């Protein structure tokens, strides 16, 4: 296999390309032993950067790195479970949570589909060339009525989803029912009248504008697609599915991965940990109210990460509700915006990223070599709930500690989970 290019690791970027998973441990360990002065040990953020650089090197090796500016490393435990019956909605809930701009996956409370809806309804209908004010007014009137119905649809769907989650926990009859099945069977009376009204308004708008030419057409098309698609806010796998990835991994036909981080570390300290982004490569002892970060005191630190398999799952919005053409046509043309002060795109925007691929690991394993004191601290945490970056203690996971010599101990954490673990999400970047 072609060794990883050391020069590519000197750039502090999130850019990446296709999977190159079978790099040798020796090569990666050499690359990661980048020189740092003993008097200036790396912070936990630098350890995260090193982890990110190596993980990204697997993904970006053979393709144009500029295609992967939107790739983000996952720093919190995130299981991939949408392959299970009744959990199909997990994929859509994950991907419709709009992530903030940056190198690390940092979901906000905003929904991508709702922010996209705000964007297309913030687009103007251009003035008609023939000055037909009557037709112009009808177009705007229909648009306003469609916005009202959209608000009703969102409220009804939110109530339906809350009911779905409630009954899913309460009754065994609903545990294996997908959200779409629940929506069809239990929420039809509230949603169907709204869908019918939206379809009728859309038909009127399309009829009104069919014979017109000009820049209004992409806007009408985007509104039409969004208001008539029953899959708004949903996403789908487009190539290799999670189910196929797991089948291959469980039958030892997957693509193994292994890499290491070697570095001097900071002196130990404990502090409350709240911020998700750039949390540091550390164990976090969790409680109901606070999270405590434990940094290692070992002068020499070595961490190895491996997995039985790693793979890529391509994803995209399901159905026709999202118009990429409308975004690219009008995201920078604020003269076509009703409110030009809104921030939808770019680093401070509400929808800077559209998910396009998920990278997963199966049966990850983390091995640490550390001091006796660090080993003792970890041993004290064995009975607690903790996570190590994206790898978390769960049912069946193990944390074993063994003495190597008088100074060093080896700590081995294995997830032993039959689910896949999400380690990175790639996005299309809307700048």
N, C-alpha and C positions, 0 to 999 in steps of 0.2 A: 504493500500500500504506500501511496505517496505520503511522506511525513508532513505534518502540519507546518505551514510556513510561519516561522517565528516573527517575521515582520508584520504579518497580519494581526498578530496579537498585541502589537504596540499601539494600535489605534484604539482609542476609547469610543467604540461604536456599538450599536446594536444591529448593524447590518449583517446579513447572513445569506447563505445559499443552500444547495441541496445537501442531504444527509451523507456524511462520510463517517461511519460509526466505528470502524474497526481500526482505529489508531492504536499503536502499542503504548502500554503503560510507561515504558522507559522513555519513549519520545516525548510524551506529554509531561512527564515529571521533569524532564530536562527543560522543556519550554517554560514551565511554570516557575522554575527556579530563577526568575528574573532578579537581577541584583537589587537589593535594598540594603542600605547601610544598617549595621547592627544597632546604631544609636537611634535609628528612626524606624522601628518596626511598623508593619502595615496595620492600619485600622481595620475594623470588621468590614467597612465599606470596600477597602481594597481587596480583601478576601472575596467579597461578593463579585467585584469586578473581574478577578481572576477566574472565578467559577464561570461567570458569564462569558468571558472571552473563550474559554475552552469549549463550553457548551455550544457557543455560537460557531466555533470553528468547524464543528461537525456538520452544521447546517449550511454554512456559507461557502464551503470549500471550492466548489466547482462552477458557481454561477456568479453573475454580476451582483456584487454586494449591495449596490444601490436599490435593487429590487426588494431588499429586506430591511429597509430603514424602520419599519414598524414592528420589528420583532421584539418581544418583551419577555424577560425571564420571570418565571413565577417564583415568588419568595415565601409563599404561605402554602400549607397543605391544601391540595385541590384534587379530589378524586374524579376520575372519569367513569361515570356510572350510567350513562344514558343508553347503554346496550341492554340494560335490565328491563323486563316487562313492567310497565307502569312508571318508568323513569325517563321516558322519551323526552319529556319537557325540560330535563336537566340541561341538555345541550343549548336550547334556546334561551333559558334563563341565564346561563353562563355567558353566551355570546352577545345577548342584547343588553348586558350590563356594560355601559359605555366606559371603556378604560381611559384614564388620563394619559396625556402625552408623556413619554419618557422611556427609559431603558428597562424598567421593571413594571410588571403587570400590576396595575393599581386601579381597580374598578371603582367607579363613582356610584352614587345613588340614582343617576340618570339612566333612562332607557334609550338605547340608540334609536329604536323605531319611533319613539315619541319625539325625540329631538329632530330626527329627519322629517317627521310630519310638520313640525314647527317651521323647518326650513322651506319646504315646498309651499306651504301656505303663506310664507312671508315673501313669495315671489309675485311680482306685479303682472297683470295682464297688460301688455303694451297697448298704447293708443292705436285704434284702428286707422289705417291709412285713409279710408273713405269718410272718416269723421262721423260714423254712425253711432251717435251717443246712446240711442235706444238699445242697440245690440250690446254696446259696451256695458251699459247699466245692467242688462240681463245677465251678462257673464259674471259681473261682480256679485250680483244678488245670489246667483247659484253657488258661487264660491263661498259666500258667507253662510248659506244654509248647509252646505256640506261640512263646513267647519263646526257648526253647531251639532250636527249629527255625529261627527267624529268624536267630539267631547262626550256625548252620550254613550258611544260605543266603548270608549276607553273606560268610563266609569262602570259600565255593565260588565266588561271583561275583567276588570279588577275585582269586582264583587264575586264574579263567578270563580275566579282563581282562588280567592280567599276561601270560598265554600269548598272548593276542590281539596285544598290542603287540609281543611278541618275534617272533612269526611274521610280523607285518606288515612289520617291518624286514628280516627274514631272507629271506623268500620272496616272489617276484613274484605267486604264486598267491593270496596273502592281501591284497595291497595295495589292491585295490578291493572287498574284502569288508567289509561293515559288521559292527559288533560283534554285533548281533542274529543275523546269519547265522552268525557264528563260534560264538556261544553255542549255537545250535540244532544245528549240525553237529558241534562238537567237545567240548562240555561237557554234552551231554544225560545222559550216564551218571552224572554227579555231581549235577546240578541237578534232574532230573526226579523222583527219589525224594523229595527234600525238598519240592518243589512238591506232590506227591501227598499227603504227610503233612500239610502245612499245609492243603490243601483238606479233608482228612478231619477234622482238628481244628476247622477253621472251621465245617464242616457240623454237627458235634456242638454247638458253641457256639451257633450260630443256632437249631438245633432246641431246645436247652435253654431259650433265652430268648424264643422266638417268642410264647408266650402271656403273657409278662410285660409289664407296663406300668411306666413310670417313667423316671428319669433315666439308667438304665444303657444305654438303647437307642442314643444317639449314640456312646457309648464302644464298645459291641459293633460298631456299624456301622463306626466308624473302624478298629478292629482287623481286622474282616472284610475290608474293602476293601484294606487294606495287605497283609495276608498272602496274599491270593489274586490280586493283580494282578501280572502278569509284567513290567509296565512301571515298577516301582519305581525312582525316581531318574532317570527319563527325562522329557524335555520336548519340546514340539512348537511349531511356528509356528501361530498361530491365524487370522491375516488375511493381510496381504501377506507373501509369503515372501522370503527372501534371493535366491532364484533370480529372482523377478519383479523385485525391486529392481535387480539387476545387469543384467538384460535391458534394462530401461528406461534405466539409466545408460549402458550401452555403446552404445545407439542414440540418445544425446543427447535422450532423452525424460524425463530425471529432473528433479529440482528443485535447481538450483545454489544454493550458499551462499557468502557472502563477508563477512568482518568483520575489524576491525583493533583493535590495542592500541597505544596511544601512552602512554609514561610515561618519567619519569626512572628511571634504574637505579642500583643500588649499584656501588661500586668492584669491580673484578675480584678474585676470590679463587678458589682451588682447594681442594677438600677431598674426602675420601672420602665417597661417597654410598652409603648402604645402605638407608635407610628409603624405602619405596615411597610411602606416603601423603604428600601435599603436598610432592612432590619439588621443586617450583619449575619455572618455565618456562625451561628451560635445555637446552643440549646436554649429553649425558652420554656421555663416552667410556668404552666398556666394555672390560673385560678378563676373564680367567677368574676373578679373585679379587676385584677391587674395581671400583667405578664412581666416576668422577671428575666432580664437578659443575664446570662452567665458567660463571661469571657474566660478564655483559658489563660493560666499563668505560665504554662510550659514555655521555656525559652525556645525550644524547637517544636514545631507543630507540623504534623503530617495528616492529611485527610485523603482517603481514597473513596471514590464513588463508583459503583458499578451497577449494572442492571442486566437481567436476563435478556431484555429486548428494549429497543427504542425505535419509535416510528413516527410518521407524520400522517395526520388526518386532515385532508382538505375540506373546507367548509364554505358555505355561501348562504345568503338569505334564501329562504324557501318561497317559491311562487314568484309573482311579478311585482310585489309591493315596492321594491327598491329600484330606483332608476339611477344607475351610475352616470348615465348620459346627462341627466338633470344636474347632478352634483358638479360634474366637470364643466358643464356649460355655464353655470351661474354662481359657483362658489366664490369666484373672484370678481364677478361683475355686479358690484353693489348698487349700480344704477338701476338694476332690476329688482332690488330689495325694497319692500315696503318700509322696513325699519333697518337702516344701514348700520345702526349701532350694535346690533346683535352679534354675538360671537359664536359661530357654529364650527369653524374650521381653524386649523393651526394649533400651536402649542397651548393657547388659552381657550380654545373652542370647546363646545359641548359634545361634538362628534368628530374628533380629529382622526379616529381610527375605525376601520371596518374589518372585523376578524376574517381571516382567510385560511388559516391553518393552525392546528393544535399539535404540539409535540408531546408525546407521552412515553413514560418508562413503565416497564413491568417488573415487579419484584426488585425494587432498588435496595442497595445495601451500602451503608456508610461505615467505614473503618477509620478510627482515629488512633494515633499514637500520641500519648500525652504523659504528664507527670503524675506522681502518686496522688498529689493533692487534687488535681483535676479528676482523676479516676474516682477518688473518694466522693467528690461533689456529685459526679454523675451517678454513682452507686446510690447516693441518698435520694436521687430523683427517680429511681427506677419505678417506684410505686406511684409516681405522679403522672399526670398527662403532660406531654411535652412534644415539641417538634424541632426538627433540625432542618432549617430552611424549608423546602417544600416537602420534606419527608417527616411524617408524623407517627407517633405512637398510636396504634389502633389495636383492635382485637386480634390476637395472634402474633403481634410484633414482639421482637425480643431485643434486649439490650444486655450483652455479655461483656464482662470485664475480666481481663487476664493480665498477670504480671509477666513482663518480658525480662526485665533485669531489675536491679536495685533502684534505678531512676525512672524507668519507662514502663508504661502500661498500655495495653491495647484495648480499645473499646469498639465493639462491633454492634451496629444497629441494623436489623433486618425487618422490613415491613411485613413480609410473609402474607401480604394481601393478594387476593385474587383479582382485585380491581387494578386498572392502570392509573398511574400517577401523572398528572399534567405538570410539565416542567417549563414549557414556553408556549406563547401564543403569538403568531405572526399576523400582522394587519396590513391592509392597504392604508397608506398614509394620505390624508387629505390636508394639504398645506395651503 
